Amino acid sequence: MMKFGLIIWVCSFLQGNACLDPMKYPILHDSWYECSRQAHQESLKLIAKMGYAYVNKYNIGVKYNCEPVRIY
């Protein structure tokens, strides 16, 4: 059986595209669809926490990956 683990990076898209360390979420998802939806929901929360001024000043964006995990 295949599950998907969510990994999110918060990055500044100014020159150099520096990213913070990846955040691995503890919940495994049953499908890429569920993982991707969770990634977008978490991204909105992270952007909101950082606030309008900070996000604009540092060109903050979020990258994610839904990494396949084989469950035996």
N, C-alpha and C positions, 0 to 999 in steps of 0.2 A: 504494500500500500504506500502511496506517495502523499506526503503532506508538504506544506510550504511554510518556511520560517521568514518572518519579516525583518529586514535590516534597513535602517534609515540613516542617512547622512545629512546633516545640516551644513550647508556650504555658503561661502561668500563667492559670488561670481564676479568679483572685481578681478583685476589681473592676478593670475596664478591659481584661481579656483580652489582656494584653501577650504578643506572640509574638517569638521570636528571628527573625533573618533566615532565609528559606527555604533548605533544603538540597536541591539538585538532584542526583539520582543519575545517574551517567554511562551506566548501562545502559538501553537502550530495551527495552520488553517487547512481545511480539507480540499481547497482548490485555489488556483492562481487568482481567480475572480475574487474570492473572499479576501485573500491576502492583499490584493491590489486595492480593493475598497478600503480595507483597514489602513493601508499606507496613506491614502488620500485623507482619511479622517484624522489620522495622527499628525499628518503634515499641517493641516489647518490649525490644529491645536498648538503645535510648536510655533508656527508663524504668529498666531494670535498672542502667545505668551511673550514673544520677543518684542512685539509692538511695531506700530507703523513707522516711527522714526528710525529705529534700529535697523529694521528690514530694508528700508530705503537707503539709509546711509551706507550699509555694507553690501547691498544687492544680495540679500539672503535668499536662498532657494533650498529646496529639499530634493534629494535623490533617494530612490529606494530600489530594493531588489527583493523578490520573493524567491528565496533559495529552496530548491527541492530537497526534501529530507525523506529518505526511504525508511519506513517503519516496518519492522519484521514482526 
